[in-house]
Amino acid sequence: MMVRRCVAIGVGLLWACSALAQPARGPAPAARQQWSFTGALGHFDMAAVQRGYAVFAGSCASCHSLSQLHFSDFEGMGLQTAEVVALAATWQVPDGLDAEGRLRHRAARPDDALPSPYAGPEAAMVANQGVVPPDLSRILQVYPGGPDRLYGLLVGYGPQPVRQIGRGFSNPYAIGHFTAMPPPLHGNEVKYADGTVPDVQAEARDVTTFLAWVSAPHLDQRRRLGVGAGLYLCFLAVLFAILNRRIWSDVRK
């Protein structure tokens, strides 16, 4: 009897250990989306990039930073210099300490980087229940699944987001199918100047396009340069073939 009880206890402990050792469920495969910036000849839709910035500023900037992006980079988004100066002035950046040791702020200038919403990692952890929201400057270069999964994550909460204490919000595109980030988009957070309906899907697509541009702001220029270099090499190859045929034509005879 004692032997059976010990065997049962041992089996139970092995089952418990194996259950604890099981890795967290991986994210669900995201549905493939059509993006203008993918492919060898892809390009960024600058109207979507600009709308995506509006979504980021209205819904994401309160938690996430873009520390590697400067306001002057927005000229590559299609804005004029005066528009960049006006946009930068709507942000406040740290400007040292005052006489009493308190942090001062001033209006941002084009040469400033976009400011973090928190004074430091400790403040970010306090505001987000011990979690530091990641910087999004290069998120699409390191995020597994790329823009398809990021878009899926933003729209994957469902109409009634389910939250479990200690695990976060249910989302099939997050690791373990739970994420600490509450639903960032609810639709109609911003008003698009071009009349686009700002539902959750449109906002998610635009902010994903914006973050893809932030991750690689010079991608269009590199692709144009690559296409030009390819055409030039093709021209040289044809020219070389013609010259080679002309030079060695007598020898072949």
Backbone torsions as a table, in degrees:
resi	resn	phi	psi	omega
1	MET	NA	-44.2	-179.8
2	MET	-64.5	-37.2	179.7
3	VAL	-64.8	-42.6	179.4
4	ARG	-62.6	-41.4	-179.3
5	ARG	-63.9	-41.1	179.1
6	CYS	-64.9	-40.5	178.2
7	VAL	-63.1	-42.2	179.7
8	ALA	-63.1	-42.4	178.7
9	ILE	-63.8	-41.6	178.9
10	GLY	-62.9	-42.4	177.7
11	VAL	-62.7	-40.8	178.9
12	GLY	-63.1	-41.7	178.9
13	LEU	-65.5	-40.6	177.9
14	LEU	-62.9	-40.8	178.7
15	TRP	-63.8	-42.9	-179.8
16	ALA	-64.0	-42.2	-179.9
17	CYS	-65.6	-41.1	178.9
18	SER	-66.0	-36.2	178.0
19	ALA	-65.5	-40.4	179.1
20	LEU	-70.2	-29.5	-177.1
21	ALA	-80.5	-11.6	-179.1
22	GLN	-65.9	132.3	179.9
23	PRO	-68.4	157.0	178.3
24	ALA	-65.2	148.9	179.6
25	ARG	-61.9	137.7	177.5
26	GLY	-74.9	163.8	179.3
27	PRO	-66.7	149.8	177.3
28	ALA	-67.7	146.8	177.3
29	PRO	-62.0	129.8	-179.2
30	ALA	-81.8	143.8	177.1
31	ALA	-65.3	139.0	-179.2
32	ARG	-70.3	132.1	179.8
33	GLN	-111.6	160.2	175.3
34	GLN	-94.3	117.6	-179.9
35	TRP	-119.2	137.6	-178.8
36	SER	-69.2	-22.7	-172.9
37	PHE	-93.9	1.0	179.0
38	THR	-93.9	159.8	-179.2
39	GLY	92.1	162.8	-176.1
40	ALA	-63.0	-31.4	-178.0
41	LEU	-110.2	19.2	-179.5
42	GLY	-69.2	162.2	178.4
43	HIS	-151.4	156.5	179.7
44	PHE	-81.7	134.7	171.6
45	ASP	-81.2	101.9	-173.0
46	MET	-65.4	-27.7	175.4
47	ALA	-64.5	-41.5	177.8
48	ALA	-68.2	-36.6	177.4
49	VAL	-62.1	-43.8	-179.9
50	GLN	-66.8	-40.4	176.4
51	ARG	-64.3	-38.2	178.9
52	GLY	-64.0	-34.8	175.1
53	TYR	-62.9	-40.8	178.8
54	ALA	-61.2	-39.2	178.1
55	VAL	-66.9	-44.1	179.0
56	PHE	-60.2	-48.3	-178.0
57	ALA	-64.1	-33.0	-177.3
58	GLY	-87.6	-25.4	-172.1
59	SER	-125.5	-24.3	-172.3
60	CYS	-110.9	-29.0	-172.2
61	ALA	-67.4	-16.9	179.0
62	SER	-73.0	-15.4	-179.9
63	CYS	-123.0	-36.4	-173.1
64	HIS	-108.3	151.6	179.0
65	SER	-110.5	164.3	171.8
66	LEU	-131.6	68.2	-169.0
67	SER	-67.0	-21.9	-177.8
68	GLN	-96.6	8.6	179.8
69	LEU	-110.3	128.2	176.0
70	HIS	-102.9	154.2	-179.8
71	PHE	-62.1	-31.0	178.3
72	SER	-64.0	-23.6	178.0
73	ASP	-65.9	-18.3	-178.3
74	PHE	-68.7	-13.8	173.8
75	GLU	-63.5	-31.2	175.7
76	GLY	-71.4	-9.9	178.4
77	MET	-90.6	-0.4	178.1
78	GLY	103.3	7.2	179.8
79	LEU	-90.2	149.1	174.7
80	GLN	-80.8	164.1	-177.1
81	THR	-58.3	-44.1	180.0
82	ALA	-63.2	-36.7	178.3
83	GLU	-67.9	-36.6	177.7
84	VAL	-65.6	-42.3	178.7
85	VAL	-62.0	-43.1	-179.9
86	ALA	-67.1	-40.2	179.2
87	LEU	-65.9	-43.6	179.6
88	ALA	-60.5	-36.0	-177.3
89	ALA	-67.1	-14.8	178.3
90	THR	-81.8	-6.3	178.8
91	TRP	-106.5	152.4	175.6
92	GLN	-112.5	132.8	180.0
93	VAL	-122.0	152.9	178.5
94	PRO	-61.9	144.8	-178.0
95	ASP	-139.4	49.3	177.5
96	GLY	78.9	-167.8	-177.6
97	LEU	-111.2	148.4	176.4
98	ASP	-85.0	-174.3	-176.5
99	ALA	-63.4	-23.3	-179.7
100	GLU	-97.2	8.7	177.3
101	GLY	82.6	11.3	178.7
102	ARG	-93.2	148.1	-177.3
103	LEU	-70.9	129.0	177.0
104	ARG	-97.5	157.3	177.3
105	HIS	-132.1	156.0	176.0
106	ARG	-143.1	167.1	176.1
107	ALA	-67.7	138.2	-177.4
108	ALA	-70.3	155.0	175.3
109	ARG	-117.2	165.1	-176.8
110	PRO	-57.0	-29.4	-178.3
111	ASP	-83.4	0.4	178.2
112	ASP	-84.5	149.1	170.1
113	ALA	-81.7	155.4	177.7
114	LEU	-61.3	131.2	-174.3
115	PRO	-75.8	154.0	174.6
116	SER	-76.9	146.3	177.9
117	PRO	-74.2	-6.1	-177.3
118	TYR	-125.1	153.5	178.6
119	ALA	-70.8	-23.4	-179.4
120	GLY	-178.7	176.8	-179.3
121	PRO	-58.6	-36.3	-179.5
122	GLU	-63.5	-43.5	178.5
123	ALA	-64.4	-36.7	178.3
124	ALA	-64.8	-40.5	179.9
125	MET	-66.9	-39.8	179.2
126	VAL	-63.9	-39.3	-176.5
127	ALA	-77.7	-16.0	-174.0
128	ASN	-128.4	34.5	174.0
129	GLN	55.0	46.0	175.1
130	GLY	85.7	4.6	-178.8
131	VAL	-113.7	132.7	175.9
132	VAL	-95.5	114.9	178.7
133	PRO	-60.3	135.4	-176.8
134	PRO	-70.3	151.6	171.3
135	ASP	-71.5	139.0	-173.0
136	LEU	-103.0	11.5	-175.3
137	SER	-60.1	-38.7	-177.9
138	ARG	-127.2	29.9	-172.2
139	ILE	-60.2	-37.7	-176.0
140	LEU	-81.5	-6.0	173.0
141	GLN	-88.8	-19.6	-176.4
142	VAL	-119.3	-9.6	-175.0
143	TYR	-82.9	116.7	179.4
144	PRO	-60.2	132.3	-178.5
145	GLY	98.4	-15.3	174.0
146	GLY	62.2	-152.0	-175.4
147	PRO	-63.9	-30.7	179.9
148	ASP	-62.3	-45.2	-178.4
149	ARG	-72.3	-37.4	178.0
150	LEU	-62.2	-44.0	176.5
151	TYR	-61.5	-44.6	178.1
152	GLY	-60.2	-39.7	179.1
153	LEU	-63.8	-40.1	-176.9
154	LEU	-70.1	-30.9	-177.7
155	VAL	-105.0	3.6	-171.2
156	GLY	-93.8	11.2	-177.8
157	TYR	-77.2	-25.2	-176.7
158	GLY	87.8	165.5	-177.0
159	PRO	-65.9	-31.2	178.4
160	GLN	-123.5	89.8	-176.6
161	PRO	-58.1	131.0	-179.4
162	VAL	-97.5	129.5	179.9
163	ARG	-121.0	133.3	174.3
164	GLN	-113.0	131.6	-179.0
165	ILE	-60.2	129.5	179.4
166	GLY	87.6	-11.8	-178.5
167	ARG	-119.3	-26.2	-179.6
168	GLY	102.0	-152.0	-175.0
169	PHE	-99.9	140.9	179.8
170	SER	-70.2	128.5	177.9
171	ASN	-157.3	118.3	-174.7
172	PRO	-65.0	-16.9	-177.1
173	TYR	-95.2	3.6	175.7
174	ALA	-96.5	156.6	176.3
175	ILE	-64.3	128.7	-175.4
176	GLY	75.8	2.9	179.6
177	HIS	64.1	22.1	173.4
178	PHE	-140.2	144.8	178.3
179	THR	-136.7	145.1	178.3
180	ALA	-73.5	-15.2	-177.2
181	MET	-80.3	121.4	174.1
182	PRO	-68.7	163.6	-179.7
183	PRO	-55.5	116.3	-177.0
184	PRO	-81.2	-21.6	-174.7
185	LEU	-118.9	136.1	178.6
186	HIS	-129.3	-3.2	-177.7
187	GLY	88.6	142.0	177.4
188	ASN	65.3	22.7	173.8
189	GLU	-72.1	-29.4	-178.8
190	VAL	-128.1	162.6	174.6
191	LYS	-113.9	120.2	-179.9
192	TYR	-80.2	131.8	-178.9
193	ALA	-69.1	-24.7	-177.5
194	ASP	-89.5	6.0	176.3
195	GLY	87.9	2.9	177.4
196	THR	-62.9	136.3	179.4
197	VAL	-71.8	119.5	-175.0
198	PRO	-85.8	62.3	174.1
199	ASP	-82.0	177.2	-174.8
200	VAL	-60.9	-42.1	-177.8
201	GLN	-64.2	-43.3	-179.9
202	ALA	-66.3	-42.5	179.1
203	GLU	-65.1	-41.5	179.6
204	ALA	-63.8	-41.4	179.7
205	ARG	-66.0	-41.6	-177.9
206	ASP	-70.6	-42.3	-179.6
207	VAL	-70.2	-30.6	173.8
208	THR	-65.8	-41.7	176.6
209	THR	-62.9	-41.4	178.2
210	PHE	-62.3	-45.2	-179.2
211	LEU	-68.7	-31.0	174.0
212	ALA	-65.6	-40.2	177.2
213	TRP	-66.8	-40.9	177.6
214	VAL	-61.3	-39.0	-180.0
215	SER	-67.3	-28.1	-179.0
216	ALA	-146.8	71.2	-173.9
217	PRO	-67.2	-19.1	-178.1
218	HIS	-105.7	18.3	-176.6
219	LEU	-63.0	-42.2	-179.2
220	ASP	-62.4	-42.3	179.5
221	GLN	-63.8	-40.6	179.8
222	ARG	-65.5	-39.2	179.2
223	ARG	-66.9	-41.5	177.7
224	ARG	-62.4	-41.3	177.8
225	LEU	-63.8	-40.4	179.5
226	GLY	-64.7	-41.4	178.6
227	VAL	-65.0	-43.5	178.3
228	GLY	-62.1	-43.2	178.8
229	ALA	-64.5	-39.2	178.8
230	GLY	-63.5	-43.7	178.3
231	LEU	-64.8	-39.0	178.9
232	TYR	-63.8	-41.6	178.7
233	LEU	-66.5	-37.2	176.3
234	CYS	-62.9	-42.1	177.5
235	PHE	-61.5	-43.7	178.4
236	LEU	-63.8	-38.2	179.2
237	ALA	-64.1	-43.3	178.2
238	VAL	-64.3	-43.7	178.9
239	LEU	-61.6	-41.7	178.7
240	PHE	-63.3	-41.2	179.7
241	ALA	-63.5	-41.6	179.7
242	ILE	-65.2	-45.5	179.8
243	LEU	-64.6	-41.1	179.2
244	ASN	-61.7	-41.2	179.0
245	ARG	-65.5	-37.5	-177.5
246	ARG	-72.7	-41.7	-176.4
247	ILE	-68.2	-41.4	-174.0
248	TRP	-98.1	11.6	-178.5
249	SER	-64.3	-39.4	-178.9
250	ASP	-69.4	-36.1	-178.1
251	VAL	-67.2	-39.7	-179.6
252	ARG	-65.0	-30.4	178.6
253	LYS	-70.6	NA	NA
